């Protein structure tokens, strides 16, 4: 999906269709922070249920992977989305 909005893409109209999704997007050279934006990318990923978010700018490629959590006999376990990735 494209939006051509320099401030970002509004995905709110998709409702719960992003739950569990793998999303990839670009950060243009004039707006990149060489990371996920704390005011848009990260809050959006948690509010819409994205499982994996990936972003690319002219210098880096980065990925946020939400941990799959489960409760077993009162203990909380985190399971990796992919091998060798840092989980939040």
N, C-alpha and C positions, 0 to 999 in steps of 0.2 A: 504494500500500500504506500502511496506517496501523498504528500500533503502540500508541498511547495511553500510551507510556512517557515520562515527563518527561525521562528521561536520554538519549533517542534511540531510533532504530529499529535493531534487529538484523537485518541482511540476510545474515548468514553462511550461513543455510540455502539461499540461492539459488546457492551455489557460483560457477561461472564465468559465470552468466547475465548478470551486470552488465558483462562485458567489452565495451568499445566503446559503452556506454550513455550516454544523456543523462539525468541525474538532477536533479530539482528538489525542494527541500524548504523548509520554513519554520523560522524561529527565533522562538519565542515571545518577547514583550516582556520577560518576567522572566528569560530565560536568554540573550538575544542578546549577542554580543560585537561586533556590527557588522562581522563578518568570518567567515570559515570558522574552525572550531575546530581548533587544532593538535593536540589530543588525540584527536579523533574524525573530523571531516570529511576533512581532508587525508590522514591515514594510510589511511582507508578507501578513498578515491578511488584511491590508488596501489596498494593491495593487491588491490582487486577489479577493476581494469582500467577503471574509469569513464573515458570520453573527455571528457565535459563535465559538470561539477557546477555547479548553480545553487542559490543560497539567497536567500530573501527574508525580511526582517524588517519591522517597521512603518515603518522609515525608509529602508532601502536594498535594492537588488537587486544581487547580486554573482555573478561567474562565474569558475570555474577551468577552463581549457582545456588539456588535456594536448597537448603537441607531438607531431606525427607525425614520427618520426625515420627517416631512411634513410641508408644508407651508399653512396656512389658514388665509385669509384676511391680509396678510402681516406679520403675526406672525409665528415664528418658534416653532414648538412643537416637543418634544422628546417623543417617546413611548417606553416603556420597551419591551425587547425581552422576558423576563420571569419576574414573580413577584419577588420583593425583591432583585433585582440585581443592582449593580452599573453600570451605563452606561458611555461610553466615549463620 
